[in-house]
């Protein structure tokens, strides 16, 4: 099987669009919940006053539509498995900042739950490896 550079670039562009949309959505949600009110080096455009939350949400919608359209092209070119991956990515993108459980710093979103689970799995695999001499 040869690497198809065109499909790789199309996939990377789709992922970048969807990931950017998810980050922008997270910025708006965090701002609305009062978590991000002061500008820091990693603050989004809402906190800095460069864009209104409504403007950012319009951008989120455009990026999700564009990323999803590219995903549909990939599904057409490569098959239904891409659809399942795209659906999972969109669900995670839309829900990764949604509050799930209260924690010490406020509410913890789905993204942090997933990262915690993945890190625990990786740690358990690392700990289960035989130690060197």
PyMOL commands that place a pseudoatom at each C-alpha (Angstrom):
pseudoatom trace, name=CA, resn=UNK, resi=1, chain=A, elem=C, hetatm=0, pos=[0.000, 0.000, 0.000]
pseudoatom trace, name=CA, resn=UNK, resi=2, chain=A, elem=C, hetatm=0, pos=[1.406, 3.357, -1.031]
pseudoatom trace, name=CA, resn=UNK, resi=3, chain=A, elem=C, hetatm=0, pos=[0.975, 6.589, 0.860]
pseudoatom trace, name=CA, resn=UNK, resi=4, chain=A, elem=C, hetatm=0, pos=[-1.406, 8.900, -0.969]
pseudoatom trace, name=CA, resn=UNK, resi=5, chain=A, elem=C, hetatm=0, pos=[-0.091, 12.402, -0.266]
pseudoatom trace, name=CA, resn=UNK, resi=6, chain=A, elem=C, hetatm=0, pos=[-3.298, 14.039, -1.550]
pseudoatom trace, name=CA, resn=UNK, resi=7, chain=A, elem=C, hetatm=0, pos=[-5.490, 12.057, 0.862]
pseudoatom trace, name=CA, resn=UNK, resi=8, chain=A, elem=C, hetatm=0, pos=[-3.033, 12.693, 3.672]
pseudoatom trace, name=CA, resn=UNK, resi=9, chain=A, elem=C, hetatm=0, pos=[-3.162, 16.449, 3.087]
pseudoatom trace, name=CA, resn=UNK, resi=10, chain=A, elem=C, hetatm=0, pos=[-6.962, 16.385, 2.766]
pseudoatom trace, name=CA, resn=UNK, resi=11, chain=A, elem=C, hetatm=0, pos=[-7.197, 14.471, 6.061]
pseudoatom trace, name=CA, resn=UNK, resi=12, chain=A, elem=C, hetatm=0, pos=[-4.826, 16.860, 7.815]
pseudoatom trace, name=CA, resn=UNK, resi=13, chain=A, elem=C, hetatm=0, pos=[-6.784, 19.870, 6.584]
pseudoatom trace, name=CA, resn=UNK, resi=14, chain=A, elem=C, hetatm=0, pos=[-10.088, 18.345, 7.733]
pseudoatom trace, name=CA, resn=UNK, resi=15, chain=A, elem=C, hetatm=0, pos=[-8.617, 17.529, 11.156]
pseudoatom trace, name=CA, resn=UNK, resi=16, chain=A, elem=C, hetatm=0, pos=[-7.122, 21.019, 11.494]
pseudoatom trace, name=CA, resn=UNK, resi=17, chain=A, elem=C, hetatm=0, pos=[-10.464, 22.654, 10.664]
pseudoatom trace, name=CA, resn=UNK, resi=18, chain=A, elem=C, hetatm=0, pos=[-12.387, 20.468, 13.125]
pseudoatom trace, name=CA, resn=UNK, resi=19, chain=A, elem=C, hetatm=0, pos=[-9.785, 20.824, 15.861]
pseudoatom trace, name=CA, resn=UNK, resi=20, chain=A, elem=C, hetatm=0, pos=[-9.711, 24.606, 15.463]
pseudoatom trace, name=CA, resn=UNK, resi=21, chain=A, elem=C, hetatm=0, pos=[-13.512, 24.690, 15.660]
pseudoatom trace, name=CA, resn=UNK, resi=22, chain=A, elem=C, hetatm=0, pos=[-13.442, 22.640, 18.859]
pseudoatom trace, name=CA, resn=UNK, resi=23, chain=A, elem=C, hetatm=0, pos=[-10.843, 24.957, 20.425]
pseudoatom trace, name=CA, resn=UNK, resi=24, chain=A, elem=C, hetatm=0, pos=[-12.834, 28.051, 19.469]
pseudoatom trace, name=CA, resn=UNK, resi=25, chain=A, elem=C, hetatm=0, pos=[-16.010, 26.521, 20.922]
pseudoatom trace, name=CA, resn=UNK, resi=26, chain=A, elem=C, hetatm=0, pos=[-14.117, 25.728, 24.111]
pseudoatom trace, name=CA, resn=UNK, resi=27, chain=A, elem=C, hetatm=0, pos=[-12.967, 29.358, 24.371]
pseudoatom trace, name=CA, resn=UNK, resi=28, chain=A, elem=C, hetatm=0, pos=[-16.548, 30.629, 24.139]
pseudoatom trace, name=CA, resn=UNK, resi=29, chain=A, elem=C, hetatm=0, pos=[-17.881, 28.078, 26.643]
pseudoatom trace, name=CA, resn=UNK, resi=30, chain=A, elem=C, hetatm=0, pos=[-15.076, 28.801, 29.111]
pseudoatom trace, name=CA, resn=UNK, resi=31, chain=A, elem=C, hetatm=0, pos=[-15.665, 32.561, 28.734]
pseudoatom trace, name=CA, resn=UNK, resi=32, chain=A, elem=C, hetatm=0, pos=[-19.425, 32.184, 29.286]
pseudoatom trace, name=CA, resn=UNK, resi=33, chain=A, elem=C, hetatm=0, pos=[-18.813, 30.101, 32.423]
pseudoatom trace, name=CA, resn=UNK, resi=34, chain=A, elem=C, hetatm=0, pos=[-16.418, 32.732, 33.756]
pseudoatom trace, name=CA, resn=UNK, resi=35, chain=A, elem=C, hetatm=0, pos=[-13.362, 30.490, 33.596]
pseudoatom trace, name=CA, resn=UNK, resi=36, chain=A, elem=C, hetatm=0, pos=[-11.484, 32.736, 31.157]
pseudoatom trace, name=CA, resn=UNK, resi=37, chain=A, elem=C, hetatm=0, pos=[-11.906, 36.421, 31.966]
pseudoatom trace, name=CA, resn=UNK, resi=38, chain=A, elem=C, hetatm=0, pos=[-8.305, 37.690, 32.027]
pseudoatom trace, name=CA, resn=UNK, resi=39, chain=A, elem=C, hetatm=0, pos=[-6.025, 37.684, 28.992]
pseudoatom trace, name=CA, resn=UNK, resi=40, chain=A, elem=C, hetatm=0, pos=[-3.130, 35.237, 29.189]
pseudoatom trace, name=CA, resn=UNK, resi=41, chain=A, elem=C, hetatm=0, pos=[-0.663, 34.106, 26.509]
pseudoatom trace, name=CA, resn=UNK, resi=42, chain=A, elem=C, hetatm=0, pos=[-3.058, 31.270, 25.549]
pseudoatom trace, name=CA, resn=UNK, resi=43, chain=A, elem=C, hetatm=0, pos=[-6.302, 33.246, 25.753]
pseudoatom trace, name=CA, resn=UNK, resi=44, chain=A, elem=C, hetatm=0, pos=[-8.703, 33.196, 22.855]
pseudoatom trace, name=CA, resn=UNK, resi=45, chain=A, elem=C, hetatm=0, pos=[-10.092, 36.114, 20.873]
pseudoatom trace, name=CA, resn=UNK, resi=46, chain=A, elem=C, hetatm=0, pos=[-13.173, 36.473, 23.112]
pseudoatom trace, name=CA, resn=UNK, resi=47, chain=A, elem=C, hetatm=0, pos=[-11.148, 37.058, 26.275]
pseudoatom trace, name=CA, resn=UNK, resi=48, chain=A, elem=C, hetatm=0, pos=[-8.932, 39.548, 24.471]
pseudoatom trace, name=CA, resn=UNK, resi=49, chain=A, elem=C, hetatm=0, pos=[-11.992, 41.404, 23.142]
pseudoatom trace, name=CA, resn=UNK, resi=50, chain=A, elem=C, hetatm=0, pos=[-10.985, 40.861, 19.507]
pseudoatom trace, name=CA, resn=UNK, resi=51, chain=A, elem=C, hetatm=0, pos=[-14.208, 39.019, 18.649]
pseudoatom trace, name=CA, resn=UNK, resi=52, chain=A, elem=C, hetatm=0, pos=[-17.614, 38.660, 20.275]
pseudoatom trace, name=CA, resn=UNK, resi=53, chain=A, elem=C, hetatm=0, pos=[-18.810, 35.217, 21.379]
pseudoatom trace, name=CA, resn=UNK, resi=54, chain=A, elem=C, hetatm=0, pos=[-21.382, 35.328, 18.570]
pseudoatom trace, name=CA, resn=UNK, resi=55, chain=A, elem=C, hetatm=0, pos=[-18.692, 35.990, 15.974]
pseudoatom trace, name=CA, resn=UNK, resi=56, chain=A, elem=C, hetatm=0, pos=[-16.606, 33.092, 17.262]
pseudoatom trace, name=CA, resn=UNK, resi=57, chain=A, elem=C, hetatm=0, pos=[-19.636, 30.776, 17.227]
pseudoatom trace, name=CA, resn=UNK, resi=58, chain=A, elem=C, hetatm=0, pos=[-20.273, 31.697, 13.583]
pseudoatom trace, name=CA, resn=UNK, resi=59, chain=A, elem=C, hetatm=0, pos=[-16.657, 30.813, 12.844]
pseudoatom trace, name=CA, resn=UNK, resi=60, chain=A, elem=C, hetatm=0, pos=[-17.091, 27.531, 14.728]
pseudoatom trace, name=CA, resn=UNK, resi=61, chain=A, elem=C, hetatm=0, pos=[-20.088, 26.655, 12.560]
pseudoatom trace, name=CA, resn=UNK, resi=62, chain=A, elem=C, hetatm=0, pos=[-18.208, 27.457, 9.345]
pseudoatom trace, name=CA, resn=UNK, resi=63, chain=A, elem=C, hetatm=0, pos=[-15.180, 25.397, 10.384]
pseudoatom trace, name=CA, resn=UNK, resi=64, chain=A, elem=C, hetatm=0, pos=[-17.311, 22.415, 11.469]
pseudoatom trace, name=CA, resn=UNK, resi=65, chain=A, elem=C, hetatm=0, pos=[-19.182, 22.507, 8.136]
pseudoatom trace, name=CA, resn=UNK, resi=66, chain=A, elem=C, hetatm=0, pos=[-15.959, 22.759, 6.090]
pseudoatom trace, name=CA, resn=UNK, resi=67, chain=A, elem=C, hetatm=0, pos=[-14.206, 20.031, 8.089]
pseudoatom trace, name=CA, resn=UNK, resi=68, chain=A, elem=C, hetatm=0, pos=[-17.261, 17.790, 7.827]
pseudoatom trace, name=CA, resn=UNK, resi=69, chain=A, elem=C, hetatm=0, pos=[-17.513, 18.407, 4.068]
pseudoatom trace, name=CA, resn=UNK, resi=70, chain=A, elem=C, hetatm=0, pos=[-13.912, 17.331, 3.651]
pseudoatom trace, name=CA, resn=UNK, resi=71, chain=A, elem=C, hetatm=0, pos=[-14.731, 14.309, 5.798]
pseudoatom trace, name=CA, resn=UNK, resi=72, chain=A, elem=C, hetatm=0, pos=[-17.586, 13.418, 3.436]
pseudoatom trace, name=CA, resn=UNK, resi=73, chain=A, elem=C, hetatm=0, pos=[-15.169, 13.565, 0.519]
pseudoatom trace, name=CA, resn=UNK, resi=74, chain=A, elem=C, hetatm=0, pos=[-12.846, 11.210, 2.410]
pseudoatom trace, name=CA, resn=UNK, resi=75, chain=A, elem=C, hetatm=0, pos=[-15.767, 8.856, 3.114]
pseudoatom trace, name=CA, resn=UNK, resi=76, chain=A, elem=C, hetatm=0, pos=[-16.637, 8.837, -0.576]
pseudoatom trace, name=CA, resn=UNK, resi=77, chain=A, elem=C, hetatm=0, pos=[-12.999, 8.121, -1.510]
pseudoatom trace, name=CA, resn=UNK, resi=78, chain=A, elem=C, hetatm=0, pos=[-12.102, 5.618, 1.227]
pseudoatom trace, name=CA, resn=UNK, resi=79, chain=A, elem=C, hetatm=0, pos=[-15.228, 4.066, 2.719]
pseudoatom trace, name=CA, resn=UNK, resi=80, chain=A, elem=C, hetatm=0, pos=[-17.616, 3.999, 5.645]
pseudoatom trace, name=CA, resn=UNK, resi=81, chain=A, elem=C, hetatm=0, pos=[-14.983, 3.539, 8.376]
pseudoatom trace, name=CA, resn=UNK, resi=82, chain=A, elem=C, hetatm=0, pos=[-14.045, 7.196, 7.885]
pseudoatom trace, name=CA, resn=UNK, resi=83, chain=A, elem=C, hetatm=0, pos=[-17.654, 8.128, 8.723]
pseudoatom trace, name=CA, resn=UNK, resi=84, chain=A, elem=C, hetatm=0, pos=[-17.412, 6.483, 12.141]
pseudoatom trace, name=CA, resn=UNK, resi=85, chain=A, elem=C, hetatm=0, pos=[-14.125, 8.226, 12.845]
pseudoatom trace, name=CA, resn=UNK, resi=86, chain=A, elem=C, hetatm=0, pos=[-15.593, 11.562, 11.736]
pseudoatom trace, name=CA, resn=UNK, resi=87, chain=A, elem=C, hetatm=0, pos=[-18.728, 11.152, 13.873]
pseudoatom trace, name=CA, resn=UNK, resi=88, chain=A, elem=C, hetatm=0, pos=[-16.613, 10.340, 16.939]
pseudoatom trace, name=CA, resn=UNK, resi=89, chain=A, elem=C, hetatm=0, pos=[-14.408, 13.371, 16.262]
pseudoatom trace, name=CA, resn=UNK, resi=90, chain=A, elem=C, hetatm=0, pos=[-17.348, 15.725, 15.857]
pseudoatom trace, name=CA, resn=UNK, resi=91, chain=A, elem=C, hetatm=0, pos=[-19.019, 14.444, 19.033]
pseudoatom trace, name=CA, resn=UNK, resi=92, chain=A, elem=C, hetatm=0, pos=[-15.783, 14.905, 20.972]
pseudoatom trace, name=CA, resn=UNK, resi=93, chain=A, elem=C, hetatm=0, pos=[-15.289, 18.337, 19.432]
pseudoatom trace, name=CA, resn=UNK, resi=94, chain=A, elem=C, hetatm=0, pos=[-18.773, 19.488, 20.375]
pseudoatom trace, name=CA, resn=UNK, resi=95, chain=A, elem=C, hetatm=0, pos=[-18.714, 18.011, 23.878]
pseudoatom trace, name=CA, resn=UNK, resi=96, chain=A, elem=C, hetatm=0, pos=[-15.123, 18.257, 25.057]
pseudoatom trace, name=CA, resn=UNK, resi=97, chain=A, elem=C, hetatm=0, pos=[-15.798, 21.406, 27.090]
pseudoatom trace, name=CA, resn=UNK, resi=98, chain=A, elem=C, hetatm=0, pos=[-19.236, 20.444, 28.340]
pseudoatom trace, name=CA, resn=UNK, resi=99, chain=A, elem=C, hetatm=0, pos=[-19.266, 20.218, 32.134]
pseudoatom trace, name=CA, resn=UNK, resi=100, chain=A, elem=C, hetatm=0, pos=[-19.546, 16.652, 33.372]
pseudoatom trace, name=CA, resn=UNK, resi=101, chain=A, elem=C, hetatm=0, pos=[-18.339, 16.499, 36.949]
pseudoatom trace, name=CA, resn=UNK, resi=102, chain=A, elem=C, hetatm=0, pos=[-17.419, 19.162, 39.486]
pseudoatom trace, name=CA, resn=UNK, resi=103, chain=A, elem=C, hetatm=0, pos=[-13.758, 19.260, 40.427]
pseudoatom trace, name=CA, resn=UNK, resi=104, chain=A, elem=C, hetatm=0, pos=[-11.341, 21.460, 42.361]
pseudoatom trace, name=CA, resn=UNK, resi=105, chain=A, elem=C, hetatm=0, pos=[-11.126, 24.039, 39.564]
pseudoatom trace, name=CA, resn=UNK, resi=106, chain=A, elem=C, hetatm=0, pos=[-14.796, 23.998, 38.601]
pseudoatom trace, name=CA, resn=UNK, resi=107, chain=A, elem=C, hetatm=0, pos=[-16.273, 21.530, 36.134]
pseudoatom trace, name=CA, resn=UNK, resi=108, chain=A, elem=C, hetatm=0, pos=[-14.285, 18.962, 34.243]
pseudoatom trace, name=CA, resn=UNK, resi=109, chain=A, elem=C, hetatm=0, pos=[-15.159, 18.431, 30.578]
pseudoatom trace, name=CA, resn=UNK, resi=110, chain=A, elem=C, hetatm=0, pos=[-15.273, 15.265, 28.532]
pseudoatom trace, name=CA, resn=UNK, resi=111, chain=A, elem=C, hetatm=0, pos=[-11.857, 16.021, 27.029]
pseudoatom trace, name=CA, resn=UNK, resi=112, chain=A, elem=C, hetatm=0, pos=[-10.148, 15.879, 30.415]
pseudoatom trace, name=CA, resn=UNK, resi=113, chain=A, elem=C, hetatm=0, pos=[-11.974, 12.632, 31.240]
pseudoatom trace, name=CA, resn=UNK, resi=114, chain=A, elem=C, hetatm=0, pos=[-10.715, 11.064, 28.009]
pseudoatom trace, name=CA, resn=UNK, resi=115, chain=A, elem=C, hetatm=0, pos=[-7.162, 12.329, 28.532]
pseudoatom trace, name=CA, resn=UNK, resi=116, chain=A, elem=C, hetatm=0, pos=[-7.180, 10.972, 32.076]
pseudoatom trace, name=CA, resn=UNK, resi=117, chain=A, elem=C, hetatm=0, pos=[-8.379, 7.555, 30.891]
pseudoatom trace, name=CA, resn=UNK, resi=118, chain=A, elem=C, hetatm=0, pos=[-5.792, 7.402, 28.102]
pseudoatom trace, name=CA, resn=UNK, resi=119, chain=A, elem=C, hetatm=0, pos=[-2.999, 8.472, 30.445]
pseudoatom trace, name=CA, resn=UNK, resi=120, chain=A, elem=C, hetatm=0, pos=[-4.003, 5.799, 32.978]
pseudoatom trace, name=CA, resn=UNK, resi=121, chain=A, elem=C, hetatm=0, pos=[-3.968, 3.146, 30.244]
pseudoatom trace, name=CA, resn=UNK, resi=122, chain=A, elem=C, hetatm=0, pos=[-0.550, 4.265, 29.039]
pseudoatom trace, name=CA, resn=UNK, resi=123, chain=A, elem=C, hetatm=0, pos=[0.796, 4.367, 32.585]
pseudoatom trace, name=CA, resn=UNK, resi=124, chain=A, elem=C, hetatm=0, pos=[-0.507, 0.875, 33.357]
pseudoatom trace, name=CA, resn=UNK, resi=125, chain=A, elem=C, hetatm=0, pos=[1.108, -0.471, 30.162]
pseudoatom trace, name=CA, resn=UNK, resi=126, chain=A, elem=C, hetatm=0, pos=[4.363, 1.277, 31.032]
pseudoatom trace, name=CA, resn=UNK, resi=127, chain=A, elem=C, hetatm=0, pos=[4.273, -0.051, 34.595]
pseudoatom trace, name=CA, resn=UNK, resi=128, chain=A, elem=C, hetatm=0, pos=[3.529, -3.582, 33.355]
pseudoatom trace, name=CA, resn=UNK, resi=129, chain=A, elem=C, hetatm=0, pos=[6.660, -3.671, 31.173]
pseudoatom trace, name=CA, resn=UNK, resi=130, chain=A, elem=C, hetatm=0, pos=[9.480, -5.825, 32.463]
pseudoatom trace, name=CA, resn=UNK, resi=131, chain=A, elem=C, hetatm=0, pos=[12.216, -3.789, 34.100]
pseudoatom trace, name=CA, resn=UNK, resi=132, chain=A, elem=C, hetatm=0, pos=[15.639, -3.774, 32.467]
pseudoatom trace, name=CA, resn=UNK, resi=133, chain=A, elem=C, hetatm=0, pos=[18.745, -5.361, 34.064]
for i in range(1, 133): cmd.bond("trace and resi %d" % i, "trace and resi %d" % (i + 1))
show_as sticks, trace
zoom trace
